[in-house]
Amino acid sequence: MSTPRVVVYPPSETGGRRVRVDGEILGTAYSLHDLAVFLERAGLEGWDEQDVAQADLIEWRGGGPEQWVH
């Protein structure tokens, strides 16, 4: 299995960030925990918030892992 390409879009006005994995929108994350859950559902099991914050496979747009409020 290849590693999914993950894009986390800039925060919306409500603070959520849209998440796309391999071209499919998975939903809106409001925290690193939410993002970790999305990635687990996409097949990246065992990830926690720290793993997500440091992952090279995530393309953060409009701010990094610490940016959740617009």
Distance bins in CASP14 RR format, pairs under 12 A and 6 or more apart:
PFRMAT RR
TARGET T0000
AUTHOR 0000-0000-0000
RMODE 2
METHOD distances of the structure
MODEL  1
1 22 0 0 0 0 0 1 0 0 0 0 0
1 42 0 0 0 0 0 1 0 0 0 0 0
1 43 1 0 0 1 0 0 0 0 0 0 0
1 44 0 0 0 0 1 0 0 0 0 0 0
1 45 0 0 0 0 0 1 0 0 0 0 0
2 21 0 0 0 0 0 1 0 0 0 0 0
2 22 0 0 0 0 1 0 0 0 0 0 0
2 42 0 0 0 0 0 1 0 0 0 0 0
2 43 0 0 0 0 0 1 0 0 0 0 0
2 44 0 0 0 0 0 1 0 0 0 0 0
2 57 0 0 0 0 0 1 0 0 0 0 0
3 21 0 0 0 0 0 1 0 0 0 0 0
3 22 0 0 0 0 1 0 0 0 0 0 0
3 39 0 0 0 0 0 1 0 0 0 0 0
3 42 0 0 0 0 0 1 0 0 0 0 0
3 43 0 0 0 0 0 1 0 0 0 0 0
3 44 0 0 0 0 1 0 0 0 0 0 0
3 55 0 0 0 0 1 0 0 0 0 0 0
3 56 0 0 0 0 1 0 0 0 0 0 0
3 57 1 0 1 0 0 0 0 0 0 0 0
3 58 0 0 0 0 0 1 0 0 0 0 0
4 19 0 0 0 0 0 1 0 0 0 0 0
4 20 0 0 0 0 1 0 0 0 0 0 0
4 21 1 0 1 0 0 0 0 0 0 0 0
4 22 1 0 1 0 0 0 0 0 0 0 0
4 23 0 0 0 0 1 0 0 0 0 0 0
4 24 0 0 0 0 1 0 0 0 0 0 0
4 26 0 0 0 0 0 1 0 0 0 0 0
4 38 0 0 0 0 0 1 0 0 0 0 0
4 39 1 0 0 1 0 0 0 0 0 0 0
4 40 0 0 0 0 0 1 0 0 0 0 0
4 41 0 0 0 0 0 1 0 0 0 0 0
4 42 1 0 1 0 0 0 0 0 0 0 0
4 43 1 0 0 1 0 0 0 0 0 0 0
4 44 1 0 0 1 0 0 0 0 0 0 0
4 47 0 0 0 0 0 1 0 0 0 0 0
4 55 0 0 0 0 0 1 0 0 0 0 0
4 57 1 0 0 1 0 0 0 0 0 0 0
4 58 0 0 0 0 1 0 0 0 0 0 0
4 59 0 0 0 0 0 1 0 0 0 0 0
5 19 0 0 0 0 0 1 0 0 0 0 0
5 20 0 0 0 0 1 0 0 0 0 0 0
5 21 1 0 0 1 0 0 0 0 0 0 0
5 22 1 0 1 0 0 0 0 0 0 0 0
5 23 1 0 0 1 0 0 0 0 0 0 0
5 24 0 0 0 0 0 1 0 0 0 0 0
5 39 0 0 0 0 0 1 0 0 0 0 0
5 42 0 0 0 0 0 1 0 0 0 0 0
5 44 0 0 0 0 0 1 0 0 0 0 0
5 55 0 0 0 0 0 1 0 0 0 0 0
5 56 0 0 0 0 0 1 0 0 0 0 0
5 57 1 0 0 1 0 0 0 0 0 0 0
5 58 0 0 0 0 1 0 0 0 0 0 0
5 59 1 0 0 1 0 0 0 0 0 0 0
6 17 0 0 0 0 0 1 0 0 0 0 0
6 18 0 0 0 0 0 1 0 0 0 0 0
6 19 1 0 0 1 0 0 0 0 0 0 0
6 20 1 0 0 1 0 0 0 0 0 0 0
6 21 1 0 1 0 0 0 0 0 0 0 0
6 22 0 0 0 0 1 0 0 0 0 0 0
6 23 0 0 0 0 1 0 0 0 0 0 0
6 24 0 0 0 0 0 1 0 0 0 0 0
6 25 0 0 0 0 0 1 0 0 0 0 0
6 26 0 0 0 0 1 0 0 0 0 0 0
6 29 0 0 0 0 0 1 0 0 0 0 0
6 35 0 0 0 0 1 0 0 0 0 0 0
6 36 0 0 0 0 0 1 0 0 0 0 0
6 38 0 0 0 0 1 0 0 0 0 0 0
6 39 1 0 0 1 0 0 0 0 0 0 0
6 42 1 0 0 1 0 0 0 0 0 0 0
6 43 0 0 0 0 0 1 0 0 0 0 0
6 44 0 0 0 0 1 0 0 0 0 0 0
6 47 0 0 0 0 0 1 0 0 0 0 0
6 51 0 0 0 0 0 1 0 0 0 0 0
6 52 0 0 0 0 1 0 0 0 0 0 0
6 55 1 0 0 1 0 0 0 0 0 0 0
6 56 0 0 0 0 0 1 0 0 0 0 0
6 57 1 0 1 0 0 0 0 0 0 0 0
6 58 1 0 1 0 0 0 0 0 0 0 0
6 59 1 0 0 1 0 0 0 0 0 0 0
6 60 0 0 0 0 1 0 0 0 0 0 0
6 61 0 0 0 0 0 1 0 0 0 0 0
6 65 0 0 0 0 0 1 0 0 0 0 0
7 17 0 0 0 0 1 0 0 0 0 0 0
7 18 0 0 0 0 1 0 0 0 0 0 0
7 19 1 0 0 1 0 0 0 0 0 0 0
7 20 1 0 1 0 0 0 0 0 0 0 0
7 21 1 0 0 1 0 0 0 0 0 0 0
7 22 0 0 0 0 1 0 0 0 0 0 0
7 23 1 0 0 1 0 0 0 0 0 0 0
7 24 0 0 0 0 0 1 0 0 0 0 0
7 25 0 0 0 0 1 0 0 0 0 0 0
7 26 0 0 0 0 0 1 0 0 0 0 0
7 27 0 0 0 0 0 1 0 0 0 0 0
7 29 0 0 0 0 0 1 0 0 0 0 0
7 35 0 0 0 0 0 1 0 0 0 0 0
7 38 0 0 0 0 0 1 0 0 0 0 0
7 57 0 0 0 0 0 1 0 0 0 0 0
7 58 1 0 0 1 0 0 0 0 0 0 0
7 59 1 0 1 0 0 0 0 0 0 0 0
7 60 0 0 0 0 1 0 0 0 0 0 0
7 61 1 0 0 1 0 0 0 0 0 0 0
7 62 0 0 0 0 0 1 0 0 0 0 0
8 15 0 0 0 0 0 1 0 0 0 0 0
8 16 0 0 0 0 1 0 0 0 0 0 0
8 17 1 0 1 0 0 0 0 0 0 0 0
8 18 1 0 0 1 0 0 0 0 0 0 0
8 19 1 0 1 0 0 0 0 0 0 0 0
8 20 0 0 0 0 1 0 0 0 0 0 0
8 21 0 0 0 0 1 0 0 0 0 0 0
8 25 0 0 0 0 0 1 0 0 0 0 0
8 26 0 0 0 0 0 1 0 0 0 0 0
8 27 0 0 0 0 0 1 0 0 0 0 0
8 28 0 0 0 0 0 1 0 0 0 0 0
8 29 1 0 0 1 0 0 0 0 0 0 0
8 30 0 0 0 0 0 1 0 0 0 0 0
8 31 0 0 0 0 0 1 0 0 0 0 0
8 32 0 0 0 0 1 0 0 0 0 0 0
8 34 0 0 0 0 0 1 0 0 0 0 0
8 35 1 0 0 1 0 0 0 0 0 0 0
8 36 0 0 0 0 0 1 0 0 0 0 0
8 38 0 0 0 0 1 0 0 0 0 0 0
8 39 0 0 0 0 0 1 0 0 0 0 0
8 52 0 0 0 0 1 0 0 0 0 0 0
8 53 0 0 0 0 0 1 0 0 0 0 0
8 55 0 0 0 0 0 1 0 0 0 0 0
8 57 0 0 0 0 0 1 0 0 0 0 0
8 58 1 0 1 0 0 0 0 0 0 0 0
8 59 1 0 0 1 0 0 0 0 0 0 0
8 60 1 0 1 0 0 0 0 0 0 0 0
8 61 1 0 0 1 0 0 0 0 0 0 0
8 62 0 0 0 0 1 0 0 0 0 0 0
8 63 0 0 0 0 1 0 0 0 0 0 0
8 64 1 0 0 1 0 0 0 0 0 0 0
8 65 0 0 0 0 1 0 0 0 0 0 0
8 66 0 0 0 0 0 1 0 0 0 0 0
8 67 0 0 0 0 1 0 0 0 0 0 0
8 68 0 0 0 0 0 1 0 0 0 0 0
9 15 0 0 0 0 0 1 0 0 0 0 0
9 16 0 0 0 0 1 0 0 0 0 0 0
9 17 1 0 1 0 0 0 0 0 0 0 0
9 18 1 0 1 0 0 0 0 0 0 0 0
9 19 1 0 0 1 0 0 0 0 0 0 0
9 20 1 0 0 1 0 0 0 0 0 0 0
9 25 0 0 0 0 1 0 0 0 0 0 0
9 26 0 0 0 0 0 1 0 0 0 0 0
9 27 0 0 0 0 0 1 0 0 0 0 0
9 28 0 0 0 0 1 0 0 0 0 0 0
9 29 0 0 0 0 1 0 0 0 0 0 0
9 35 0 0 0 0 0 1 0 0 0 0 0
9 58 0 0 0 0 0 1 0 0 0 0 0
9 59 0 0 0 0 1 0 0 0 0 0 0
9 60 0 0 0 0 1 0 0 0 0 0 0
9 61 1 0 1 0 0 0 0 0 0 0 0
9 62 1 0 0 1 0 0 0 0 0 0 0
9 63 0 0 0 0 1 0 0 0 0 0 0
9 64 0 0 0 0 0 1 0 0 0 0 0
9 67 0 0 0 0 0 1 0 0 0 0 0
9 68 0 0 0 0 0 1 0 0 0 0 0
9 70 0 0 0 0 0 1 0 0 0 0 0
10 16 0 0 0 0 1 0 0 0 0 0 0
10 17 1 0 0 1 0 0 0 0 0 0 0
10 18 0 0 0 0 1 0 0 0 0 0 0
10 19 0 0 0 0 0 1 0 0 0 0 0
10 28 0 0 0 0 0 1 0 0 0 0 0
10 59 0 0 0 0 0 1 0 0 0 0 0
10 60 0 0 0 0 1 0 0 0 0 0 0
10 61 1 0 1 0 0 0 0 0 0 0 0
10 62 1 1 0 0 0 0 0 0 0 0 0
10 63 1 0 0 1 0 0 0 0 0 0 0
10 64 0 0 0 0 1 0 0 0 0 0 0
10 67 1 0 0 1 0 0 0 0 0 0 0
10 68 0 0 0 0 0 1 0 0 0 0 0
10 69 0 0 0 0 0 1 0 0 0 0 0
10 70 1 0 0 1 0 0 0 0 0 0 0
11 17 1 0 1 0 0 0 0 0 0 0 0
11 18 0 0 0 0 1 0 0 0 0 0 0
11 19 0 0 0 0 0 1 0 0 0 0 0
11 28 0 0 0 0 1 0 0 0 0 0 0
11 29 0 0 0 0 1 0 0 0 0 0 0
11 30 0 0 0 0 1 0 0 0 0 0 0
11 31 0 0 0 0 0 1 0 0 0 0 0
11 60 0 0 0 0 0 1 0 0 0 0 0
11 61 0 0 0 0 1 0 0 0 0 0 0
11 62 1 0 0 1 0 0 0 0 0 0 0
11 63 1 0 0 1 0 0 0 0 0 0 0
11 64 0 0 0 0 1 0 0 0 0 0 0
11 65 0 0 0 0 0 1 0 0 0 0 0
11 66 0 0 0 0 0 1 0 0 0 0 0
11 67 1 0 0 1 0 0 0 0 0 0 0
11 68 1 0 1 0 0 0 0 0 0 0 0
11 69 1 0 0 1 0 0 0 0 0 0 0
11 70 1 0 1 0 0 0 0 0 0 0 0
12 18 1 0 0 1 0 0 0 0 0 0 0
12 19 0 0 0 0 0 1 0 0 0 0 0
12 27 0 0 0 0 0 1 0 0 0 0 0
12 28 1 0 0 1 0 0 0 0 0 0 0
12 29 0 0 0 0 0 1 0 0 0 0 0
12 30 0 0 0 0 1 0 0 0 0 0 0
12 62 0 0 0 0 0 1 0 0 0 0 0
12 67 0 0 0 0 0 1 0 0 0 0 0
12 68 0 0 0 0 0 1 0 0 0 0 0
12 69 0 0 0 0 1 0 0 0 0 0 0
12 70 1 0 0 1 0 0 0 0 0 0 0
13 28 0 0 0 0 0 1 0 0 0 0 0
13 69 0 0 0 0 1 0 0 0 0 0 0
13 70 1 0 1 0 0 0 0 0 0 0 0
14 28 0 0 0 0 1 0 0 0 0 0 0
14 29 0 0 0 0 0 1 0 0 0 0 0
14 30 0 0 0 0 1 0 0 0 0 0 0
14 68 0 0 0 0 0 1 0 0 0 0 0
14 69 0 0 0 0 1 0 0 0 0 0 0
14 70 1 0 0 1 0 0 0 0 0 0 0
15 28 0 0 0 0 1 0 0 0 0 0 0
15 29 0 0 0 0 1 0 0 0 0 0 0
15 30 1 0 0 1 0 0 0 0 0 0 0
15 31 0 0 0 0 1 0 0 0 0 0 0
15 34 0 0 0 0 0 1 0 0 0 0 0
15 62 0 0 0 0 0 1 0 0 0 0 0
15 63 0 0 0 0 0 1 0 0 0 0 0
15 67 0 0 0 0 1 0 0 0 0 0 0
15 68 1 0 1 0 0 0 0 0 0 0 0
15 69 1 0 1 0 0 0 0 0 0 0 0
15 70 1 0 1 0 0 0 0 0 0 0 0
16 27 0 0 0 0 1 0 0 0 0 0 0
16 28 1 0 1 0 0 0 0 0 0 0 0
16 29 1 0 0 1 0 0 0 0 0 0 0
16 30 1 0 1 0 0 0 0 0 0 0 0
16 31 0 0 0 0 1 0 0 0 0 0 0
16 32 0 0 0 0 0 1 0 0 0 0 0
16 34 0 0 0 0 1 0 0 0 0 0 0
16 35 0 0 0 0 0 1 0 0 0 0 0
16 62 0 0 0 0 0 1 0 0 0 0 0
16 67 0 0 0 0 0 1 0 0 0 0 0
16 68 1 0 0 1 0 0 0 0 0 0 0
16 69 0 0 0 0 1 0 0 0 0 0 0
16 70 0 0 0 0 1 0 0 0 0 0 0
17 25 0 0 0 0 0 1 0 0 0 0 0
17 26 0 0 0 0 0 1 0 0 0 0 0
17 27 0 0 0 0 1 0 0 0 0 0 0
17 28 1 0 0 1 0 0 0 0 0 0 0
17 29 1 0 1 0 0 0 0 0 0 0 0
17 30 1 0 0 1 0 0 0 0 0 0 0
17 31 0 0 0 0 1 0 0 0 0 0 0
17 32 0 0 0 0 0 1 0 0 0 0 0
17 34 0 0 0 0 1 0 0 0 0 0 0
17 35 1 0 0 1 0 0 0 0 0 0 0
17 38 0 0 0 0 0 1 0 0 0 0 0
17 52 0 0 0 0 0 1 0 0 0 0 0
17 58 0 0 0 0 0 1 0 0 0 0 0
17 59 0 0 0 0 0 1 0 0 0 0 0
17 60 0 0 0 0 1 0 0 0 0 0 0
17 61 0 0 0 0 1 0 0 0 0 0 0
17 62 0 0 0 0 1 0 0 0 0 0 0
17 63 0 0 0 0 1 0 0 0 0 0 0
17 64 0 0 0 0 1 0 0 0 0 0 0
17 65 0 0 0 0 1 0 0 0 0 0 0
17 66 0 0 0 0 0 1 0 0 0 0 0
17 67 0 0 0 0 1 0 0 0 0 0 0
17 68 1 0 0 1 0 0 0 0 0 0 0
17 69 0 0 0 0 0 1 0 0 0 0 0
17 70 0 0 0 0 1 0 0 0 0 0 0
18 24 0 0 0 0 0 1 0 0 0 0 0
18 25 1 0 0 1 0 0 0 0 0 0 0
18 26 0 0 0 0 1 0 0 0 0 0 0
18 27 1 0 0 1 0 0 0 0 0 0 0
18 28 1 0 1 0 0 0 0 0 0 0 0
18 29 0 0 0 0 1 0 0 0 0 0 0
18 30 0 0 0 0 0 1 0 0 0 0 0
18 34 0 0 0 0 0 1 0 0 0 0 0
18 35 0 0 0 0 0 1 0 0 0 0 0
18 38 0 0 0 0 0 1 0 0 0 0 0
18 61 0 0 0 0 1 0 0 0 0 0 0
18 62 0 0 0 0 0 1 0 0 0 0 0
19 25 1 0 0 1 0 0 0 0 0 0 0
19 26 1 0 1 0 0 0 0 0 0 0 0
19 27 1 0 1 0 0 0 0 0 0 0 0
19 28 1 0 0 1 0 0 0 0 0 0 0
19 29 1 0 1 0 0 0 0 0 0 0 0
19 30 0 0 0 0 0 1 0 0 0 0 0
19 31 0 0 0 0 0 1 0 0 0 0 0
19 32 0 0 0 0 0 1 0 0 0 0 0
19 34 0 0 0 0 1 0 0 0 0 0 0
19 35 1 0 0 1 0 0 0 0 0 0 0
19 36 0 0 0 0 0 1 0 0 0 0 0
19 37 0 0 0 0 1 0 0 0 0 0 0
19 38 1 0 1 0 0 0 0 0 0 0 0
19 39 0 0 0 0 1 0 0 0 0 0 0
19 41 0 0 0 0 0 1 0 0 0 0 0
19 42 0 0 0 0 1 0 0 0 0 0 0
19 52 0 0 0 0 0 1 0 0 0 0 0
19 58 0 0 0 0 1 0 0 0 0 0 0
19 59 0 0 0 0 0 1 0 0 0 0 0
19 60 0 0 0 0 0 1 0 0 0 0 0
19 61 0 0 0 0 0 1 0 0 0 0 0
20 26 1 0 0 1 0 0 0 0 0 0 0
20 27 0 0 0 0 1 0 0 0 0 0 0
20 28 0 0 0 0 0 1 0 0 0 0 0
20 29 0 0 0 0 0 1 0 0 0 0 0
20 35 0 0 0 0 0 1 0 0 0 0 0
20 38 0 0 0 0 1 0 0 0 0 0 0
20 39 0 0 0 0 0 1 0 0 0 0 0
20 42 0 0 0 0 0 1 0 0 0 0 0
20 58 0 0 0 0 0 1 0 0 0 0 0
20 59 0 0 0 0 1 0 0 0 0 0 0
20 61 0 0 0 0 0 1 0 0 0 0 0
21 27 0 0 0 0 1 0 0 0 0 0 0
21 29 0 0 0 0 0 1 0 0 0 0 0
21 35 0 0 0 0 0 1 0 0 0 0 0
21 38 1 0 0 1 0 0 0 0 0 0 0
21 39 1 0 0 1 0 0 0 0 0 0 0
21 40 0 0 0 0 0 1 0 0 0 0 0
21 41 0 0 0 0 1 0 0 0 0 0 0
21 42 1 0 1 0 0 0 0 0 0 0 0
21 43 0 0 0 0 1 0 0 0 0 0 0
21 44 0 0 0 0 1 0 0 0 0 0 0
21 57 0 0 0 0 1 0 0 0 0 0 0
21 58 0 0 0 0 1 0 0 0 0 0 0
21 59 0 0 0 0 0 1 0 0 0 0 0
22 39 0 0 0 0 0 1 0 0 0 0 0
22 42 1 0 0 1 0 0 0 0 0 0 0
22 43 0 0 0 0 0 1 0 0 0 0 0
22 44 0 0 0 0 0 1 0 0 0 0 0
22 57 0 0 0 0 0 1 0 0 0 0 0
23 42 0 0 0 0 0 1 0 0 0 0 0
23 59 0 0 0 0 0 1 0 0 0 0 0
24 38 0 0 0 0 0 1 0 0 0 0 0
24 41 0 0 0 0 0 1 0 0 0 0 0
24 42 0 0 0 0 1 0 0 0 0 0 0
25 38 0 0 0 0 0 1 0 0 0 0 0
25 42 0 0 0 0 0 1 0 0 0 0 0
26 34 0 0 0 0 1 0 0 0 0 0 0
26 35 0 0 0 0 1 0 0 0 0 0 0
26 36 0 0 0 0 0 1 0 0 0 0 0
26 37 0 0 0 0 1 0 0 0 0 0 0
26 38 1 0 1 0 0 0 0 0 0 0 0
26 39 0 0 0 0 1 0 0 0 0 0 0
26 40 0 0 0 0 0 1 0 0 0 0 0
26 41 1 0 0 1 0 0 0 0 0 0 0
26 42 1 0 0 1 0 0 0 0 0 0 0
26 43 0 0 0 0 0 1 0 0 0 0 0
26 44 0 0 0 0 0 1 0 0 0 0 0
27 34 0 0 0 0 1 0 0 0 0 0 0
27 35 0 0 0 0 0 1 0 0 0 0 0
27 37 0 0 0 0 0 1 0 0 0 0 0
27 38 1 0 0 1 0 0 0 0 0 0 0
27 39 0 0 0 0 0 1 0 0 0 0 0
27 41 0 0 0 0 0 1 0 0 0 0 0
27 42 0 0 0 0 0 1 0 0 0 0 0
28 34 1 0 0 1 0 0 0 0 0 0 0
28 35 0 0 0 0 0 1 0 0 0 0 0
28 37 0 0 0 0 0 1 0 0 0 0 0
28 38 0 0 0 0 1 0 0 0 0 0 0
28 68 0 0 0 0 0 1 0 0 0 0 0
29 35 1 0 1 0 0 0 0 0 0 0 0
29 36 0 0 0 0 1 0 0 0 0 0 0
29 37 0 0 0 0 1 0 0 0 0 0 0
29 38 1 0 0 1 0 0 0 0 0 0 0
29 39 0 0 0 0 1 0 0 0 0 0 0
29 41 0 0 0 0 0 1 0 0 0 0 0
29 49 0 0 0 0 0 1 0 0 0 0 0
29 52 0 0 0 0 1 0 0 0 0 0 0
29 58 0 0 0 0 0 1 0 0 0 0 0
29 60 0 0 0 0 0 1 0 0 0 0 0
29 65 0 0 0 0 0 1 0 0 0 0 0
29 67 0 0 0 0 0 1 0 0 0 0 0
29 68 0 0 0 0 1 0 0 0 0 0 0
30 37 0 0 0 0 0 1 0 0 0 0 0
30 38 0 0 0 0 0 1 0 0 0 0 0
30 68 1 0 0 1 0 0 0 0 0 0 0
30 69 0 0 0 0 1 0 0 0 0 0 0
30 70 0 0 0 0 0 1 0 0 0 0 0
31 37 0 0 0 0 1 0 0 0 0 0 0
31 38 0 0 0 0 0 1 0 0 0 0 0
31 49 1 0 0 1 0 0 0 0 0 0 0
31 52 0 0 0 0 1 0 0 0 0 0 0
31 53 0 0 0 0 0 1 0 0 0 0 0
31 65 0 0 0 0 1 0 0 0 0 0 0
31 66 0 0 0 0 0 1 0 0 0 0 0
31 67 0 0 0 0 0 1 0 0 0 0 0
31 68 1 0 0 1 0 0 0 0 0 0 0
31 69 0 0 0 0 0 1 0 0 0 0 0
32 38 0 0 0 0 0 1 0 0 0 0 0
32 39 0 0 0 0 0 1 0 0 0 0 0
32 47 0 0 0 0 1 0 0 0 0 0 0
32 48 0 0 0 0 1 0 0 0 0 0 0
32 49 1 1 0 0 0 0 0 0 0 0 0
32 50 0 0 0 0 1 0 0 0 0 0 0
32 51 0 0 0 0 1 0 0 0 0 0 0
32 52 1 0 1 0 0 0 0 0 0 0 0
32 53 1 0 1 0 0 0 0 0 0 0 0
32 54 0 0 0 0 0 1 0 0 0 0 0
32 55 0 0 0 0 0 1 0 0 0 0 0
32 58 0 0 0 0 0 1 0 0 0 0 0
32 60 0 0 0 0 0 1 0 0 0 0 0
32 64 0 0 0 0 0 1 0 0 0 0 0
32 65 1 0 0 1 0 0 0 0 0 0 0
32 66 0 0 0 0 1 0 0 0 0 0 0
32 67 0 0 0 0 0 1 0 0 0 0 0
32 68 0 0 0 0 1 0 0 0 0 0 0
33 39 0 0 0 0 0 1 0 0 0 0 0
33 40 0 0 0 0 0 1 0 0 0 0 0
33 47 0 0 0 0 0 1 0 0 0 0 0
33 48 0 0 0 0 1 0 0 0 0 0 0
33 49 1 0 1 0 0 0 0 0 0 0 0
33 50 0 0 0 0 0 1 0 0 0 0 0
33 51 0 0 0 0 0 1 0 0 0 0 0
33 52 0 0 0 0 1 0 0 0 0 0 0
33 53 0 0 0 0 0 1 0 0 0 0 0
33 65 0 0 0 0 0 1 0 0 0 0 0
33 68 0 0 0 0 0 1 0 0 0 0 0
34 40 0 0 0 0 0 1 0 0 0 0 0
34 41 0 0 0 0 0 1 0 0 0 0 0
34 49 0 0 0 0 1 0 0 0 0 0 0
34 52 0 0 0 0 1 0 0 0 0 0 0
34 65 0 0 0 0 0 1 0 0 0 0 0
34 68 0 0 0 0 1 0 0 0 0 0 0
35 41 0 0 0 0 0 1 0 0 0 0 0
35 42 0 0 0 0 0 1 0 0 0 0 0
35 44 0 0 0 0 0 1 0 0 0 0 0
35 47 0 0 0 0 1 0 0 0 0 0 0
35 48 0 0 0 0 0 1 0 0 0 0 0
35 49 0 0 0 0 1 0 0 0 0 0 0
35 50 0 0 0 0 0 1 0 0 0 0 0
35 51 0 0 0 0 0 1 0 0 0 0 0
35 52 1 0 1 0 0 0 0 0 0 0 0
35 53 0 0 0 0 1 0 0 0 0 0 0
35 55 0 0 0 0 1 0 0 0 0 0 0
35 58 0 0 0 0 1 0 0 0 0 0 0
35 60 0 0 0 0 0 1 0 0 0 0 0
35 64 0 0 0 0 0 1 0 0 0 0 0
35 65 0 0 0 0 1 0 0 0 0 0 0
35 68 0 0 0 0 1 0 0 0 0 0 0
36 42 0 0 0 0 0 1 0 0 0 0 0
36 43 0 0 0 0 0 1 0 0 0 0 0
36 44 0 0 0 0 1 0 0 0 0 0 0
36 45 0 0 0 0 0 1 0 0 0 0 0
36 46 0 0 0 0 1 0 0 0 0 0 0
36 47 1 0 1 0 0 0 0 0 0 0 0
36 48 1 0 1 0 0 0 0 0 0 0 0
36 49 1 0 1 0 0 0 0 0 0 0 0
36 50 0 0 0 0 1 0 0 0 0 0 0
36 51 1 0 0 1 0 0 0 0 0 0 0
36 52 1 0 1 0 0 0 0 0 0 0 0
36 53 0 0 0 0 1 0 0 0 0 0 0
36 54 0 0 0 0 0 1 0 0 0 0 0
36 55 0 0 0 0 1 0 0 0 0 0 0
36 58 0 0 0 0 0 1 0 0 0 0 0
36 65 0 0 0 0 0 1 0 0 0 0 0
37 43 0 0 0 0 0 1 0 0 0 0 0
37 44 0 0 0 0 0 1 0 0 0 0 0
37 45 0 0 0 0 0 1 0 0 0 0 0
37 46 0 0 0 0 0 1 0 0 0 0 0
37 47 0 0 0 0 1 0 0 0 0 0 0
37 48 0 0 0 0 0 1 0 0 0 0 0
37 49 0 0 0 0 0 1 0 0 0 0 0
37 52 0 0 0 0 1 0 0 0 0 0 0
38 44 0 0 0 0 1 0 0 0 0 0 0
38 47 0 0 0 0 1 0 0 0 0 0 0
38 52 0 0 0 0 1 0 0 0 0 0 0
38 58 0 0 0 0 0 1 0 0 0 0 0
39 45 0 0 0 0 1 0 0 0 0 0 0
39 46 0 0 0 0 1 0 0 0 0 0 0
39 47 1 0 1 0 0 0 0 0 0 0 0
39 48 0 0 0 0 0 1 0 0 0 0 0
39 49 0 0 0 0 0 1 0 0 0 0 0
39 51 0 0 0 0 1 0 0 0 0 0 0
39 52 1 0 0 1 0 0 0 0 0 0 0
39 53 0 0 0 0 0 1 0 0 0 0 0
39 55 0 0 0 0 1 0 0 0 0 0 0
39 57 0 0 0 0 1 0 0 0 0 0 0
39 58 0 0 0 0 1 0 0 0 0 0 0
40 46 1 0 0 1 0 0 0 0 0 0 0
40 47 1 0 0 1 0 0 0 0 0 0 0
40 48 0 0 0 0 1 0 0 0 0 0 0
40 49 0 0 0 0 0 1 0 0 0 0 0
40 51 0 0 0 0 0 1 0 0 0 0 0
40 52 0 0 0 0 0 1 0 0 0 0 0
41 47 0 0 0 0 0 1 0 0 0 0 0
42 52 0 0 0 0 0 1 0 0 0 0 0
42 57 0 0 0 0 0 1 0 0 0 0 0
42 58 0 0 0 0 0 1 0 0 0 0 0
44 51 0 0 0 0 1 0 0 0 0 0 0
44 52 0 0 0 0 1 0 0 0 0 0 0
44 55 0 0 0 0 1 0 0 0 0 0 0
44 57 0 0 0 0 1 0 0 0 0 0 0
44 58 0 0 0 0 0 1 0 0 0 0 0
45 51 0 0 0 0 0 1 0 0 0 0 0
46 52 0 0 0 0 0 1 0 0 0 0 0
47 53 0 0 0 0 0 1 0 0 0 0 0
47 54 0 0 0 0 0 1 0 0 0 0 0
47 55 1 0 0 1 0 0 0 0 0 0 0
47 57 0 0 0 0 0 1 0 0 0 0 0
47 58 0 0 0 0 0 1 0 0 0 0 0
48 54 0 0 0 0 0 1 0 0 0 0 0
48 55 0 0 0 0 0 1 0 0 0 0 0
49 55 0 0 0 0 0 1 0 0 0 0 0
49 65 0 0 0 0 1 0 0 0 0 0 0
49 66 0 0 0 0 0 1 0 0 0 0 0
49 68 0 0 0 0 0 1 0 0 0 0 0
50 65 0 0 0 0 1 0 0 0 0 0 0
51 57 0 0 0 0 0 1 0 0 0 0 0
51 58 0 0 0 0 0 1 0 0 0 0 0
51 65 0 0 0 0 0 1 0 0 0 0 0
52 58 1 0 0 1 0 0 0 0 0 0 0
52 60 0 0 0 0 0 1 0 0 0 0 0
52 64 0 0 0 0 0 1 0 0 0 0 0
52 65 1 0 0 1 0 0 0 0 0 0 0
52 66 0 0 0 0 0 1 0 0 0 0 0
53 60 0 0 0 0 1 0 0 0 0 0 0
53 64 0 0 0 0 1 0 0 0 0 0 0
53 65 1 0 1 0 0 0 0 0 0 0 0
53 66 1 0 0 1 0 0 0 0 0 0 0
53 67 0 0 0 0 0 1 0 0 0 0 0
53 68 0 0 0 0 0 1 0 0 0 0 0
54 60 0 0 0 0 0 1 0 0 0 0 0
54 64 0 0 0 0 0 1 0 0 0 0 0
54 65 0 0 0 0 1 0 0 0 0 0 0
54 66 0 0 0 0 0 1 0 0 0 0 0
55 64 0 0 0 0 0 1 0 0 0 0 0
55 65 0 0 0 0 1 0 0 0 0 0 0
58 64 0 0 0 0 1 0 0 0 0 0 0
58 65 1 0 0 1 0 0 0 0 0 0 0
59 65 0 0 0 0 0 1 0 0 0 0 0
60 66 0 0 0 0 1 0 0 0 0 0 0
60 67 1 0 0 1 0 0 0 0 0 0 0
60 68 0 0 0 0 0 1 0 0 0 0 0
61 67 0 0 0 0 1 0 0 0 0 0 0
62 68 0 0 0 0 0 1 0 0 0 0 0
62 69 0 0 0 0 0 1 0 0 0 0 0
62 70 0 0 0 0 1 0 0 0 0 0 0
63 69 0 0 0 0 0 1 0 0 0 0 0
63 70 0 0 0 0 0 1 0 0 0 0 0
END
